Amino acid sequence: MHNFDKQAEQLAKEIVDYSVWRLKNDPPLDGPLSLGELKTLVGETITEQGIGGEATLEIFKDVLAPACISTDHPRYLSFIPSAPSISSNLFDLVVGASSLYGGSWLEGAGAVYAENQALAWLIDLANMPQTSGGVFVQGGTVGNLSALVAARYQARKKYPEINKWVLACSAESHSSIKSAAAVMDVELLEIELNEELKLTGSQVASTIDNFHVANQDKRVFAVVATAGTTNLGIIDELKSIGEYCRNSQIWYHIDGAYGLAALCAESVKHLFDGVEMCDSLIVDPHKWLFAPFDACALIYKEPAIARAAHAQKAGYLELFEETDEFNPSDYAIQLTRRARGLPFWFSLATHGTRAYSQAMEKTIEIAHAAAKLIKSRKDLELVVESNLSIVAFKKLGWNKADYQQWSDRLLESQIGFVVPSIHQGEPILRFAIVNPLTSIADIKAILDTLD
Ligand SMILES: *Cc1c(COP(=O)(O)O)cnc(C)c1O
């Protein structure tokens, strides 16, 4: 099992060949099979003797892989798709083959150094102080939770008499914020949006100030603004919210899992004015920065606070406690960690940042073109003007079942993957465009099926 023998040599070739084939060719969209179908087609794979690498790989290639939707398909426009660059995907193979440990400087200095350069690029784009720092975690959900745990840690130190903590966010905040509040057992204060569906500094100020007056025993420990909502791509008023948080000394967290990637696009960078005021932010390179799953960049303005909140302590870890070296494990809820920022770093180093800006602008242009096409049709209506690279729209007269049937047929016919969403209680369709290979012809092909 651990010797690189003849069989391993053969298997290596087949696995590399398959990986190269997958990267070279447009993937089919594919789609899920039922549990029953998979049981019939695959049966049991785990046996006492083992079935051998070749047979196992065949099962994966022939049945399991086609039973997974290709999230990098140019007409996969649901949720937030994935569009890793070729080089980032290739380097993921290297990360896997190298048993790198990304938790500590002692064990992974080289990997950590490289990851931190990628983080430094993001810190620079966000105009945060150079002393900012952080870590790549599994996803936005863990990133948000880790940042908020650091925020409460800090608040507890400032207000030792308080034990009822409150997290402020908006109705359009991502579901992971509610989940973080539940995990942390804190109350959620939902702040109303303006007509443009944005959270504003004045609304945040009046809601929180009134709340504190009415609830002297409770305290808001963090405000979460969203820089690109998942459903509509809307960016909250980052600057005015930042000013309020600074004045009232409340931790300011910006959830930019999807949207903050666009900081590298000149045409929209100004929309993120005020991002530099945050105490922490997240952005997922696996969403719109062309990296493979899974990688969320979690960045703190004062990493020392996060370290105090998160570093695990034990006799067998004491040597890490006594060092000044940078140990990524200390900055989130984790210990062992894959050096999951490396595929992103490799691609960024390979292609340079300009290629990122250009690829990003391309997806934004396609989103604008898609919105224009939708406006030109009488049977379709935009929900809002397109934001970043999300286009949300309705087909007039359709109900939820109509949308679902259409969506099912679209996948069955392998034309595209677009699932309905809900906005203010009404079913809608939305395109999330993060793949520079998605063309206006792809959009047209999907819209044509709505006739
Ligand atoms: C996707 C998303 C998240 C969650 O990120 P995961 O990587 O899926 O855990 C959080 N916030 C926003 C705004 C998102 O779009």
PDBQT file of the ligand as one rigid body, heavy atoms in Angstrom, charges set to zero:
ROOT
HETATM    1  C1  LIG A 501     -21.272  31.208  -0.173  1.00  0.00    +0.000 C 
HETATM    2  C2  LIG A 501     -21.396  32.224   0.847  1.00  0.00    +0.000 A 
HETATM    3  C3  LIG A 501     -21.067  31.947   2.183  1.00  0.00    +0.000 A 
HETATM    4  C4  LIG A 501     -20.703  30.571   2.648  1.00  0.00    +0.000 C 
HETATM    5  O1  LIG A 501     -19.520  30.132   2.075  1.00  0.00    +0.000 OA
HETATM    6  P1  LIG A 501     -19.193  28.566   1.978  1.00  0.00    +0.000 P 
HETATM    7  O2  LIG A 501     -17.846  28.571   1.356  1.00  0.00    +0.000 OA
HETATM    8  O3  LIG A 501     -20.256  27.973   1.098  1.00  0.00    +0.000 OA
HETATM    9  O4  LIG A 501     -19.230  28.006   3.345  1.00  0.00    +0.000 OA
HETATM   10  C5  LIG A 501     -21.123  32.974   3.091  1.00  0.00    +0.000 A 
HETATM   11  N1  LIG A 501     -21.493  34.208   2.719  1.00  0.00    +0.000 NA
HETATM   12  C6  LIG A 501     -21.827  34.516   1.446  1.00  0.00    +0.000 A 
HETATM   13  C7  LIG A 501     -22.221  35.920   1.109  1.00  0.00    +0.000 C 
HETATM   14  C8  LIG A 501     -21.802  33.529   0.460  1.00  0.00    +0.000 A 
HETATM   15  O5  LIG A 501     -22.136  33.838  -0.799  1.00  0.00    +0.000 OA
ENDROOT
TORSDOF 0
